[in-house]
Amino acid sequence: MSVSRRSALKAFAAAGGTIATSAVPLRADNEPRSVPADAVGMLYDATRCIGCKACVTACHEANQDLPDTRTPGMELYDAPTELNSRTRNIIKLHRSEYIDSYVKRQCMHCVDPACVGACMLGALQKRDFGIVTWDAPYCIGCRYCQVVCPFNVPAFEWESANPRIVKCELCVHRLREGLEPACCEVCPREAVIFGQYEDLLAEAHSRIVDRPDVYVDRVYGEHEVGGTQVLYLSHVPFEDLGFTRDSTEAVPSLQQSIQHGIYQGFVAPAALYALLGVVMFKNKRTNRVADSEADDE
């Protein structure tokens, strides 16, 4: 395999804690983003997947901050059917007229993410190595990221008093330790592999060239919605796997720049309302003290 997984992990280890704090700045122009030079990602090959769902269980074990979804008495097996606030990664079975196929679904880590463009305060950002991550302190729970995501990935913790947006973050906490994403580590068939984006893309095209009778002549994610850092190979049409986004155009960057301009314009009114709230609170407190003194007289 030509994928440079080791060099990608070394780069992460060298980057250390900056992965959690460094972000690609919001842009004000209308130029689409390109794949970052240091981009990493995953390549999923549907021809190799046997549907064992070891990746699903490993994902849950690697992200123990999520609530348990396993059925009592079946703790060793985790089989959610959809991405949700407790599940960052699933394996689905798609049946077609000719052949059935499994497919892995998780955040695609788009090159030009719609969720990042929609997030008014920057809770979602495309950070080092092109990984799209979420920061709790900046999230106000507007859920615009859910609305705009072309792959219906972000999930909202409705059941929590302090809800989060839940999505695959490519196991950044493991990458900092020199480990690969949990789903890639446990796959018995290497149906999903981790590495540097350019190496993964080259590997995908190499497999198509070597076995043109097996693969659809297309690497899904190379161009769709402006490109994604999670790439797919398949032996059945991608439409049969539930991929309906064929446009190569990302979320319009002009729309993003206008949207962020509007949001930034709300900062001043919000600050004013906060100040008025403080004044009202102090006035009420002063009135209560005055009333109490009057009653004592």
KEKE-3310 file (N, C-alpha, C; in steps of 0.2 Angstrom, whole numbers, plus 5000, padded with zeros to 4 digits):
npx = (5004:5003:5000:5005:5004:5011:5019:5010:5005:5016:5017:5006:5009:5020:5014:5007:4997:4992:4983:4970:4967:4971:4965:4958:4957:4942:4936:4935:4933:4927:4933:4934:4939:4954:4962:4970:4988:4994:4984:4975:4966:4953:4951:4938:4934:4922:4921:4929:4923:4915:4904:4906:4905:4915:4922:4912:4910:4923:4924:4915:4921:4932:4928:4923:4916:4903:4886:4881:4876:4873:4864:4857:4864:4870:4883:4895:4893:4888:4876:4870:4859:4858:4867:4869:4866:4874:4882:4895:4899:4894:4889:4881:4869:4866:4854:4853:4847:4856:4867:4871:4878:4889:4891:4901:4897:4901:4907:4912:4923:4924:4932:4928:4919:4901:4896:4905:4904:4891:4891:4889:4897:4909:4911:4912:4926:4938:4952:4970:4978:4966:4955:4939:4932:4923:4920:4915:4913:4910:4898:4881:4870:4862:4860:4862:4872:4867:4857:4863:4872:4877:4878:4870:4876:4880:4874:4862:4862:4848:4844:4851:4855:4865:4868:4877:4885:4887:4899:4910:4927:4938:4946:4955:4960:4967:4976:4985:4992:4999:4992:4981:4965:4952:4943:4949:4960:4955:4949:4947:4949:4955:4946:4944:4955:4968:4977:4989:4981:4984:4991:4981:4972:4979:4981:4968:4965:4975:4970:4958:4964:4971:4961:4949:4938:4931:4929:4919:4922:4927:4932:4924:4921:4933:4930:4916:4905:4914:4925:4931:4939:4937:4937:4929:4928:4920:4910:4898:4886:4887:4876:4868:4873:4868:4873:4869:4874:4881:4886:4900:4902:4905:4898:4892:4904:4902:4890:4893:4902:4893:4884:4892:4895:4883:4881:4892:4888:4878:4884:4887:4873:4870:4879:4874:4861:4865:4872:4861:4853:4861:4860:4846:4845:4852:4844:4832:4837:4841:4828:4822:4829:4826:4813:4812:4819:4809:4799:4804:4804)
npy = (4994:5011:5022:5035:5033:5033:5044:5054:5053:5056:5069:5074:5071:5080:5092:5093:5100:5111:5107:5107:5120:5129:5137:5138:5154:5163:5167:5182:5184:5178:5166:5149:5136:5126:5110:5108:5109:5100:5091:5077:5061:5049:5034:5024:5008:5001:4988:4980:4980:4970:4972:4970:4979:4982:4994:5003:5000:5002:5015:5021:5016:5023:5036:5040:5049:5050:5045:5028:5017:5004:4988:4981:4967:4964:4970:4969:4973:4985:4993:5004:5012:5024:5040:5049:5058:5051:5043:5043:5036:5025:5009:5005:4995:4994:4990:4985:4983:4974:4970:4970:4981:4987:5002:5015:5028:5045:5060:5070:5079:5090:5100:5113:5117:5117:5118:5125:5137:5141:5142:5154:5159:5153:5140:5128:5124:5123:5115:5112:5101:5100:5095:5095:5102:5104:5117:5119:5131:5141:5138:5141:5133:5135:5126:5128:5122:5109:5110:5115:5105:5095:5081:5077:5076:5082:5080:5084:5086:5083:5077:5082:5093:5102:5104:5097:5098:5084:5075:5066:5068:5064:5057:5066:5067:5055:5055:5065:5058:5050:5040:5031:5035:5027:5018:5015:5008:4996:4989:4974:4971:4981:4990:5003:5016:5026:5041:5053:5065:5066:5055:5045:5048:5045:5032:5027:5030:5021:5009:5008:5008:4996:4987:4988:4981:4979:4991:5006:5019:5031:5042:5045:5060:5066:5077:5081:5092:5102:5094:5082:5076:5063:5049:5039:5022:5011:4997:4997:5009:5025:5031:5021:5019:5029:5041:5056:5069:5076:5087:5098:5109:5119:5125:5141:5153:5167:5168:5164:5174:5185:5181:5179:5193:5198:5192:5197:5210:5209:5210:5222:5227:5216:5218:5230:5226:5218:5227:5235:5226:5224:5236:5237:5227:5232:5243:5237:5231:5242:5248:5238:5239:5252:5251:5242:5249:5259:5252:5249:5261)
npz = (5000:4996:5004:5014:5029:5041:5040:5041:5054:5061:5058:5064:5078:5079:5078:5089:5103:5095:5086:5092:5094:5083:5069:5052:5045:5044:5028:5018:5005:4989:4984:4982:4994:4993:4994:5009:5011:5020:5022:5029:5028:5025:5016:5010:5005:4997:4991:4999:5011:5024:5032:5046:5056:5066:5066:5070:5084:5088:5086:5096:5107:5107:5109:5122:5128:5123:5126:5130:5118:5117:5117:5132:5138:5126:5126:5119:5106:5094:5086:5078:5067:5061:5059:5074:5089:5098:5090:5079:5068:5056:5048:5034:5025:5008:4996:4979:4962:4956:4965:4982:4994:5007:5016:5023:5034:5039:5045:5032:5031:5022:5009:5008:5019:5022:5034:5042:5035:5039:5052:5064:5075:5074:5080:5073:5064:5051:5054:5058:5046:5039:5046:5051:5066:5081:5093:5109:5118:5109:5103:5100:5099:5087:5076:5063:5056:5054:5045:5033:5030:5017:5018:5029:5042:5055:5072:5085:5102:5109:5120:5131:5144:5142:5128:5114:5097:5088:5079:5068:5071:5066:5076:5083:5095:5097:5086:5090:5099:5091:5086:5074:5067:5076:5069:5057:5062:5067:5057:5049:5036:5030:5024:5026:5027:5034:5030:5022:5012:4998:4995:4998:4988:4977:4979:4978:4964:4958:4962:4954:4941:4941:4943:4933:4930:4941:4949:4950:4939:4946:4959:4973:4981:4977:4969:4971:4979:4980:4984:4996:5011:5015:5006:4993:4986:4975:4970:4965:4958:4964:4968:4972:4984:4992:4989:4984:4980:4967:4962:4958:4964:4978:4994:4991:4992:4992:4998:5011:5015:5015:5025:5036:5038:5041:5053:5061:5061:5071:5083:5089:5093:5101:5112:5116:5121:5131:5140:5143:5150:5161:5167:5170:5179:5190:5193:5197:5208:5216:5218:5225:5237:5241:5243:5254:5264:5265:5271:5283:5289)
capx = (5000:5007:4998:5009:5000:5016:5022:5004:5004:5022:5016:5002:5013:5024:5010:5005:4991:4989:4977:4964:4966:4973:4960:4959:4953:4936:4938:4930:4932:4922:4937:4933:4945:4958:4964:4976:4994:4995:4978:4975:4959:4952:4949:4934:4933:4916:4923:4932:4919:4911:4899:4906:4904:4920:4923:4907:4911:4929:4923:4912:4925:4938:4925:4919:4912:4896:4882:4881:4870:4872:4858:4859:4865:4874:4888:4900:4891:4885:4874:4866:4857:4859:4871:4865:4870:4878:4885:4899:4901:4890:4890:4874:4868:4862:4852:4852:4844:4861:4871:4871:4884:4890:4894:4903:4895:4903:4909:4916:4928:4924:4937:4925:4913:4895:4894:4909:4902:4885:4892:4889:4902:4915:4911:4915:4931:4942:4959:4976:4977:4960:4950:4933:4931:4918:4922:4909:4912:4907:4892:4874:4864:4857:4859:4862:4876:4863:4853:4867:4877:4875:4878:4866:4880:4880:4869:4862:4860:4842:4842:4856:4854:4870:4869:4883:4885:4891:4901:4917:4932:4944:4949:4960:4964:4971:4981:4990:4996:5003:4988:4977:4958:4950:4939:4954:4965:4952:4946:4950:4950:4957:4941:4945:4962:4970:4984:4989:4976:4986:4992:4975:4969:4983:4980:4961:4966:4979:4966:4954:4968:4973:4955:4944:4932:4928:4927:4916:4928:4926:4933:4919:4924:4938:4927:4909:4904:4921:4930:4930:4945:4935:4936:4926:4928:4914:4909:4891:4885:4887:4869:4865:4875:4865:4877:4865:4877:4885:4889:4907:4902:4905:4893:4894:4908:4899:4884:4896:4905:4888:4881:4896:4895:4877:4882:4896:4884:4874:4889:4885:4866:4870:4882:4870:4856:4868:4872:4854:4851:4864:4857:4839:4846:4854:4839:4828:4840:4840:4821:4820:4832:4823:4806:4814:4820:4803:4795:4807:4802)
capy = (5000:5017:5027:5037:5034:5034:5051:5058:5052:5059:5076:5076:5071:5086:5098:5093:5103:5116:5104:5109:5128:5133:5136:5142:5160:5164:5171:5187:5184:5173:5161:5143:5133:5121:5105:5110:5105:5095:5087:5070:5059:5042:5031:5019:5004:4997:4981:4976:4980:4964:4974:4968:4985:4983:5001:5007:4998:5005:5023:5022:5015:5029:5042:5038:5055:5049:5040:5021:5015:4996:4985:4977:4960:4964:4976:4969:4974:4991:4993:5010:5012:5031:5045:5053:5062:5046:5039:5047:5032:5019:5005:5004:4991:4997:4985:4987:4978:4969:4968:4973:4984:4991:5009:5018:5035:5049:5067:5069:5084:5094:5104:5119:5114:5121:5119:5130:5143:5143:5143:5161:5161:5149:5134:5123:5127:5118:5116:5109:5095:5100:5092:5100:5101:5108:5120:5120:5138:5146:5136:5143:5128:5137:5120:5129:5117:5103:5112:5116:5100:5091:5074:5076:5073:5085:5078:5088:5082:5085:5074:5084:5100:5106:5100:5097:5096:5078:5073:5063:5073:5060:5055:5070:5065:5049:5057:5069:5053:5046:5034:5033:5034:5020:5014:5013:5004:4989:4986:4968:4970:4988:4993:5010:5017:5033:5043:5059:5065:5065:5048:5042:5049:5041:5025:5026:5029:5015:5003:5008:5006:4989:4983:4992:4977:4979:4997:5011:5023:5037:5042:5050:5065:5070:5083:5082:5098:5105:5090:5080:5073:5056:5047:5032:5018:5007:4992:4999:5016:5029:5033:5015:5019:5035:5048:5060:5075:5075:5094:5099:5116:5119:5130:5147:5157:5173:5167:5163:5180:5189:5178:5181:5200:5200:5190:5202:5216:5208:5210:5228:5226:5211:5221:5235:5223:5215:5233:5237:5221:5225:5242:5235:5223:5236:5247:5233:5230:5248:5249:5234:5241:5258:5249:5239:5255:5263:5248:5249:5267)
capz = (5000:4995:5008:5019:5035:5046:5040:5043:5061:5063:5057:5070:5084:5079:5079:5096:5105:5091:5082:5095:5094:5077:5064:5046:5046:5040:5023:5016:4998:4986:4982:4985:4997:4990:4999:5012:5009:5025:5023:5030:5027:5025:5010:5011:4999:4998:4989:5004:5018:5025:5037:5053:5061:5071:5066:5074:5091:5090:5087:5102:5113:5107:5110:5128:5131:5121:5130:5128:5114:5116:5120:5138:5137:5120:5126:5114:5099:5094:5079:5076:5060:5058:5063:5079:5095:5101:5085:5075:5062:5055:5042:5031:5019:5003:4991:4973:4958:4954:4970:4988:4996:5013:5015:5029:5034:5045:5043:5026:5031:5016:5008:5009:5023:5022:5041:5044:5032:5042:5059:5065:5079:5073:5084:5068:5060:5047:5057:5055:5042:5036:5050:5054:5073:5085:5100:5113:5120:5104:5100:5103:5097:5082:5072:5056:5053:5052:5040:5027:5028:5011:5019:5035:5047:5062:5076:5091:5108:5111:5127:5136:5146:5139:5121:5109:5090:5088:5072:5067:5071:5064:5081:5084:5102:5095:5081:5094:5102:5086:5084:5069:5069:5079:5064:5053:5066:5069:5051:5047:5028:5028:5020:5027:5029:5035:5028:5019:5007:4991:4995:4998:4981:4972:4980:4975:4957:4957:4962:4948:4935:4942:4943:4930:4929:4948:4952:4946:4937:4950:4967:4976:4986:4974:4966:4974:4983:4981:4987:5003:5013:5015:4999:4992:4980:4975:4964:4962:4957:4971:4969:4976:4991:4995:4988:4979:4979:4962:4959:4960:4967:4986:4996:4988:4997:4993:5003:5017:5017:5017:5031:5042:5039:5045:5060:5064:5063:5077:5089:5093:5096:5107:5117:5119:5125:5137:5144:5146:5155:5168:5170:5172:5185:5195:5194:5201:5215:5220:5220:5231:5243:5243:5246:5260:5269:5267:5275:5290:5292)
cpx = (5004:5005:5002:5006:5005:5018:5016:5004:5010:5021:5011:5005:5017:5020:5007:4998:4988:4984:4970:4962:4967:4967:4961:4955:4947:4938:4933:4929:4928:4926:4935:4940:4948:4960:4970:4982:4996:4989:4979:4967:4959:4950:4945:4933:4927:4917:4926:4928:4915:4905:4899:4905:4909:4922:4918:4908:4918:4928:4920:4916:4931:4935:4920:4915:4904:4893:4882:4875:4869:4867:4860:4859:4869:4879:4893:4899:4887:4883:4869:4864:4857:4864:4867:4869:4874:4882:4889:4901:4897:4891:4882:4874:4863:4860:4851:4849:4849:4865:4871:4878:4884:4893:4895:4901:4898:4904:4913:4922:4929:4930:4935:4919:4907:4894:4899:4907:4895:4886:4893:4895:4909:4916:4914:4920:4935:4949:4964:4974:4970:4954:4945:4931:4926:4921:4916:4908:4909:4900:4885:4868:4860:4855:4859:4867:4872:4859:4857:4871:4874:4874:4874:4870:4879:4873:4868:4859:4854:4841:4847:4854:4859:4872:4875:4881:4890:4893:4908:4922:4939:4949:4956:4964:4968:4977:4986:4994:5000:4999:4984:4969:4956:4947:4944:4959:4962:4949:4950:4952:4953:4953:4941:4952:4963:4977:4983:4984:4978:4988:4986:4972:4973:4982:4973:4962:4970:4974:4961:4957:4969:4967:4949:4937:4928:4925:4924:4922:4927:4928:4929:4922:4930:4936:4920:4909:4910:4926:4929:4937:4943:4933:4933:4927:4922:4914:4902:4890:4884:4880:4866:4867:4872:4868:4873:4868:4882:4889:4896:4907:4901:4899:4896:4898:4905:4894:4887:4899:4899:4885:4885:4896:4889:4878:4886:4893:4879:4878:4887:4878:4866:4873:4878:4864:4859:4869:4866:4852:4854:4861:4850:4840:4848:4849:4834:4830:4840:4833:4819:4823:4828:4816:4807:4815:4814:4799:4797:4805:4795)
cpy = (5006:5023:5029:5038:5036:5042:5056:5058:5056:5067:5078:5076:5077:5092:5098:5096:5108:5113:5107:5116:5132:5132:5140:5148:5160:5169:5176:5187:5178:5167:5154:5140:5128:5116:5108:5106:5100:5091:5080:5068:5052:5040:5024:5015:4999:4989:4977:4976:4974:4966:4972:4973:4985:4991:5005:5006:5002:5013:5025:5021:5021:5035:5041:5043:5054:5044:5033:5020:5007:4993:4981:4970:4959:4969:4975:4971:4981:4992:4998:5010:5019:5035:5049:5056:5057:5042:5043:5043:5026:5015:5004:4999:4994:4991:4988:4982:4972:4966:4973:4976:4987:4997:5012:5026:5039:5056:5066:5074:5087:5099:5112:5118:5119:5122:5124:5137:5146:5144:5151:5163:5157:5143:5128:5127:5121:5120:5113:5103:5094:5097:5097:5098:5106:5111:5122:5127:5143:5144:5138:5139:5130:5131:5122:5124:5110:5104:5112:5110:5095:5083:5072:5073:5076:5083:5083:5084:5085:5083:5077:5091:5105:5103:5102:5096:5090:5076:5069:5069:5070:5058:5059:5069:5059:5051:5061:5064:5048:5040:5036:5032:5027:5016:5011:5007:4997:4986:4980:4967:4976:4991:5001:5011:5025:5035:5051:5059:5064:5058:5043:5042:5045:5034:5023:5025:5023:5009:5002:5006:4999:4985:4986:4988:4977:4986:5002:5016:5030:5037:5047:5054:5069:5077:5085:5087:5101:5101:5088:5076:5065:5054:5040:5029:5013:5002:4993:5006:5019:5031:5027:5015:5025:5041:5051:5067:5074:5082:5095:5106:5116:5124:5137:5151:5164:5173:5167:5170:5185:5187:5180:5189:5202:5198:5195:5208:5215:5209:5216:5228:5222:5214:5226:5232:5220:5221:5235:5232:5222:5231:5241:5231:5227:5241:5244:5232:5236:5249:5245:5236:5247:5256:5246:5244:5258:5259:5248:5255:5267)
cpz = (5000:4999:5013:5026:5041:5046:5042:5050:5064:5063:5063:5076:5085:5080:5086:5097:5100:5087:5085:5095:5088:5072:5058:5046:5042:5034:5021:5009:4995:4983:4985:4988:4992:4996:5002:5011:5014:5026:5024:5028:5028:5018:5012:5004:5000:4995:4994:5011:5018:5030:5044:5058:5067:5071:5070:5082:5093:5091:5093:5108:5113:5109:5116:5131:5128:5125:5126:5124:5113:5120:5126:5136:5130:5120:5122:5107:5099:5087:5077:5069:5057:5062:5068:5084:5099:5097:5080:5068:5062:5049:5040:5026:5014:4998:4985:4969:4956:4960:4976:4990:5003:5011:5022:5029:5040:5042:5037:5026:5025:5015:5009:5012:5023:5030:5044:5041:5036:5049:5061:5070:5079:5077:5079:5064:5057:5050:5054:5052:5039:5040:5052:5061:5076:5092:5104:5115:5115:5101:5104:5102:5092:5077:5065:5052:5050:5046:5033:5025:5022:5012:5026:5040:5054:5066:5082:5096:5111:5119:5132:5138:5144:5133:5117:5102:5090:5080:5073:5067:5069:5070:5083:5090:5101:5091:5085:5098:5097:5084:5078:5071:5071:5073:5059:5056:5066:5063:5049:5040:5026:5023:5021:5030:5030:5032:5025:5013:5000:4990:4994:4991:4976:4973:4977:4967:4954:4957:4956:4942:4936:4941:4940:4930:4936:4950:4947:4945:4940:4957:4970:4982:4983:4971:4969:4979:4985:4984:4994:5005:5015:5008:4999:4986:4981:4969:4961:4962:4964:4973:4973:4983:4995:4994:4982:4977:4973:4959:4962:4964:4975:4987:4994:4993:4997:4998:5010:5019:5019:5024:5037:5043:5043:5052:5064:5066:5069:5083:5093:5096:5102:5113:5121:5124:5132:5142:5147:5151:5162:5171:5173:5179:5191:5197:5199:5208:5219:5222:5225:5237:5246:5246:5253:5266:5270:5271:5282:5293:5295)
residu = (MET:SER:VAL:SER:ARG:ARG:SER:ALA:LEU:LYS:ALA:PHE:ALA:ALA:ALA:GLY:GLY:THR:ILE:ALA:THR:SER:ALA:VAL:PRO:LEU:ARG:ALA:ASP:ASN:GLU:PRO:ARG:SER:VAL:PRO:ALA:ASP:ALA:VAL:GLY:MET:LEU:TYR:ASP:ALA:THR:ARG:CYS:ILE:GLY:CYS:LYS:ALA:CYS:VAL:THR:ALA:CYS:HIS:GLU:ALA:ASN:GLN:ASP:LEU:PRO:ASP:THR:ARG:THR:PRO:GLY:MET:GLU:LEU:TYR:ASP:ALA:PRO:THR:GLU:LEU:ASN:SER:ARG:THR:ARG:ASN:ILE:ILE:LYS:LEU:HIS:ARG:SER:GLU:TYR:ILE:ASP:SER:TYR:VAL:LYS:ARG:GLN:CYS:MET:HIS:CYS:VAL:ASP:PRO:ALA:CYS:VAL:GLY:ALA:CYS:MET:LEU:GLY:ALA:LEU:GLN:LYS:ARG:ASP:PHE:GLY:ILE:VAL:THR:TRP:ASP:ALA:PRO:TYR:CYS:ILE:GLY:CYS:ARG:TYR:CYS:GLN:VAL:VAL:CYS:PRO:PHE:ASN:VAL:PRO:ALA:PHE:GLU:TRP:GLU:SER:ALA:ASN:PRO:ARG:ILE:VAL:LYS:CYS:GLU:LEU:CYS:VAL:HIS:ARG:LEU:ARG:GLU:GLY:LEU:GLU:PRO:ALA:CYS:CYS:GLU:VAL:CYS:PRO:ARG:GLU:ALA:VAL:ILE:PHE:GLY:GLN:TYR:GLU:ASP:LEU:LEU:ALA:GLU:ALA:HIS:SER:ARG:ILE:VAL:ASP:ARG:PRO:ASP:VAL:TYR:VAL:ASP:ARG:VAL:TYR:GLY:GLU:HIS:GLU:VAL:GLY:GLY:THR:GLN:VAL:LEU:TYR:LEU:SER:HIS:VAL:PRO:PHE:GLU:ASP:LEU:GLY:PHE:THR:ARG:ASP:SER:THR:GLU:ALA:VAL:PRO:SER:LEU:GLN:GLN:SER:ILE:GLN:HIS:GLY:ILE:TYR:GLN:GLY:PHE:VAL:ALA:PRO:ALA:ALA:LEU:TYR:ALA:LEU:LEU:GLY:VAL:VAL:MET:PHE:LYS:ASN:LYS:ARG:THR:ASN:ARG:VAL:ALA:ASP:SER:GLU:ALA:ASP:ASP:GLU)
# end
